Amino acid sequence: MTMGHDLPQPRAVLGGLPAYKPGKPPTPVAGLTAYKISSNENPYAPLPSVLDAVRCAAERMNRYPDMGNTALREALSTYLGVPAEWIACGTGSVAVLGQIVDAMCDAGDEVIYAWRSFEAYPIVVALAGAFSVQVPLTKEHRHDLPAMAAAVTDSTKVILVCTPNNPTGTIVTDTELRTFLGRVPPHVLVVIDEAYLEFGTDPAAPDALALLHEHPNVVVLRTFSKAYGLAGLRVGYAVAHPEIAEALRMTATPFGVNLLAQEAAVASLAARDELEVRVKDLVAERDRVEAGLAEQGWVLPPSQANFVWFPLGEDTPAFAAACEEQALTVRPYAVDGVRATIGEPEASDRLLDIAAAWRAARH
């Protein structure tokens, strides 16, 4: 049944909205254990202390959660060394990003970001009625910050800088970001999206909180989904100067961060020493995978996240299919490349085997 013009009509923008494509579940293959490395999920089960907190909270789930996220913001305040008034929470960092764009952009305003970067960016911008200004990555798959600064117009309200960048794993350096902030007008909000911060080991990476203190137009965006392993509970946060943070709380869905998510996030901060051990293990596994691929002859951008990026171009669908035939699900991006999450060592071994066979068949 088609909708006539005398019936309710969804907004026209939805017709051209890119669909967010979640990582596919693994395809079963007889005789093989299937692995999903398409969604940048943490492969570890929740910590016992975090599970205990969630179980206790579940006994109160007939009650609304704390709309102000008070305990979580106080725990983050202590952890980050910033006032609680500087923190706004949401259902994952992608929801907080939506709060940022809703708070800052009127219809027709512009949001600048690199491309390719996090695929939710164009969706969030379009839903707010704003326009995306996509600045191509460099040939090294990194942000072109000079070009992004040059793209600023009178209509620019927000700039998104994803570091480490999803899906390429590359970072902007502290020096590059400081130079960039010196070129951006002070009324333009610069969002430093650090969803993968905890996996970075490069000393040249930005100190985003220091930049926040120095620049009132900076917002730092983070999540509990990746390093903390709470992807299924949806909780993220922004750190911003108090006027901006208050605006983000105003544009949040009331009671959005549920009771279990709040309790799990607070418990995760308390258990961060245990979680850091897991993060170090994942970083070591990433380094092992990168070294193995380099030994095979692959030239990939250096990753500071929990994934690696294969810039395969037109070969992207074929490589993803080759992985799927071996019960390994990766994340293809059109004809740009394939992102493979660092997960179980067995999954990494299979990825290395498939990558070796792929190169051998083409060289």
Summary of the structure (lengths in Angstrom):
residues: 363
radius of gyration: 20.8
end to end distance: 52.4
largest distance: 63.3
contacts: 1197
relative contact order: 0.17
helix: 42%
strand: 15%
